[in-house]
Amino acid sequence: MAATQSGTHVVFQEKVRPSIGMWILVVVAALSTALMVMPVWQLGTVVLPVVSFVLFAWWLNSLTVSIIVTERQLFVGEAHIDRRFVPGAVAFDGEEARRARGVDLDARAFLKIRPWAKSVVRIDLDDDTDPTPYWLVSSRRPHELASALTP
């Protein structure tokens, strides 16, 4: 992740990690590999699920999104922008979040959404040189994130 500028105060910080349900799916997927090789490779019924779990877990963990708001910048994963280009943000829950991710979505928007975090925050941008109208970001604490970005 990009480093924050020295001398800046972190206003908000969150890691949007996979849910318990996603980890259960990883375990089930890894265990199911044993069933595939059981008839032909007895040792594989132990080796393959362990290797599969490690690979699935590494992949799932790589989907964690880190959100950091400082006094000067906003970081979402590897993307970052100066706060002077962020006039405000709006939190969406439930049906509003579903619409924001679906029918109301602008195709030019920057997306960092995850299926295990249903709430999203639309972060509006005001930069004449950037065609991206807003960022749509998954968050488990959307109202806190939106208030941290709203002046």
C-alpha positions in Angstrom: 0.0 0.0 0.0 1.1 3.5 -0.6 2.6 5.4 2.3 0.8 8.3 3.8 2.6 11.7 3.9 4.5 12.4 7.1 2.8 14.8 9.5 -0.7 13.9 8.5 -3.3 12.7 11.0 -5.3 9.5 10.1 -9.0 10.4 10.3 -10.5 7.0 9.4 -9.0 3.6 8.9 -10.7 0.3 7.9 -9.8 -3.1 6.5 -12.7 -4.7 4.6 -11.8 -8.4 5.2 -13.7 -11.4 3.8 -16.6 -12.6 5.9 -16.8 -15.8 7.9 -19.1 -17.2 5.2 -16.4 -16.7 2.6 -13.9 -18.5 4.7 -16.3 -21.4 5.1 -16.6 -21.6 1.3 -12.8 -21.8 1.1 -12.7 -24.7 3.6 -15.5 -26.5 1.7 -13.8 -26.0 -1.6 -10.5 -27.2 -0.3 -12.0 -30.3 1.3 -14.0 -31.1 -1.9 -10.7 -31.5 -3.7 -10.1 -34.7 -1.7 -13.2 -36.2 -3.2 -11.9 -35.6 -6.7 -8.7 -37.5 -6.2 -9.8 -40.1 -3.7 -10.4 -42.9 -6.3 -7.0 -42.5 -7.9 -4.6 -41.0 -5.3 -4.9 -41.9 -1.6 -2.1 -39.6 -0.5 -3.7 -36.8 -2.5 -6.8 -36.9 -0.3 -4.6 -35.2 2.4 -2.1 -33.3 0.3 -4.4 -31.7 -2.2 -6.9 -30.2 0.3 -4.0 -28.7 2.3 -2.4 -27.1 -0.8 -5.8 -26.0 -2.1 -6.7 -24.4 1.3 -3.4 -22.5 1.3 -3.9 -21.2 -2.2 -7.6 -20.3 -1.7 -6.8 -18.6 1.6 -4.0 -16.6 0.0 -6.2 -15.5 -2.8 -9.2 -14.6 -0.5 -6.9 -12.6 1.8 -5.5 -10.7 -1.2 -9.0 -9.4 -1.8 -8.9 -7.4 1.5 -9.5 -3.7 0.9 -7.6 -1.2 3.1 -9.2 2.3 3.4 -7.3 5.1 5.0 -8.5 8.7 5.2 -5.9 11.3 6.3 -6.2 15.1 6.5 -4.7 15.4 3.0 -5.4 12.1 1.2 -7.7 9.2 0.7 -6.3 5.7 0.1 -8.5 2.8 -1.1 -6.3 -0.2 -1.8 -3.5 1.0 -4.1 -5.5 3.9 -5.4 -5.2 7.3 -3.7 -6.4 10.9 -4.3 -5.9 14.2 -2.6 -8.7 15.3 -0.3 -9.0 18.6 -2.1 -10.6 16.7 -5.0 -13.2 15.1 -2.7 -16.1 17.5 -2.0 -18.1 14.9 -0.1 -19.3 11.3 0.3 -22.6 9.5 0.7 -23.2 6.2 2.6 -25.6 3.6 1.2 -27.1 0.6 3.0 -29.6 -2.1 2.0 -31.6 -1.4 -1.1 -29.9 1.9 -1.7 -26.5 0.1 -1.8 -27.8 -2.5 -4.2 -29.0 0.2 -6.5 -25.7 2.1 -6.2 -23.9 -1.1 -7.2 -26.4 -1.9 -10.0 -28.8 0.2 -11.9 -27.6 3.6 -10.6 -23.9 2.8 -11.3 -22.0 5.1 -13.7 -19.8 3.1 -16.0 -17.0 5.6 -15.5 -16.9 5.2 -11.7 -13.9 3.6 -9.9 -15.1 0.5 -8.1 -13.6 -1.2 -5.1 -16.6 -3.3 -4.0 -16.6 -6.6 -2.3 -19.6 -9.1 -2.1 -19.1 -9.7 1.6 -19.6 -6.0 2.5 -23.0 -5.0 1.4 -22.8 -1.3 2.3 -21.0 1.1 0.0 -19.9 4.7 0.1 -20.0 6.9 -3.0 -17.1 9.3 -2.9 -17.7 12.2 -5.2 -14.8 13.7 -7.1 -14.3 17.3 -8.3 -11.3 17.2 -10.7 -11.7 18.6 -14.2 -8.8 16.5 -15.5 -10.3 13.2 -14.3 -13.2 11.7 -16.2 -14.1 9.5 -13.1 -17.2 11.0 -11.5 -16.9 9.1 -8.2 -15.5 6.2 -6.4 -17.8 3.4 -5.1 -16.2 1.7 -2.1 -17.4 -1.2 0.1 -17.3 -0.5 3.8 -18.6 -2.2 6.9 -18.7 1.3 8.5 -20.1 3.4 5.7 -21.5 6.3 7.7 -18.2 6.8 9.6 -16.3 6.8 6.3 -18.7 9.2 4.7 -18.6 11.6 7.6 -14.8 11.4 7.6 -14.8 12.6 4.0 -17.5 15.2 4.2 -16.2 18.7 5.2 
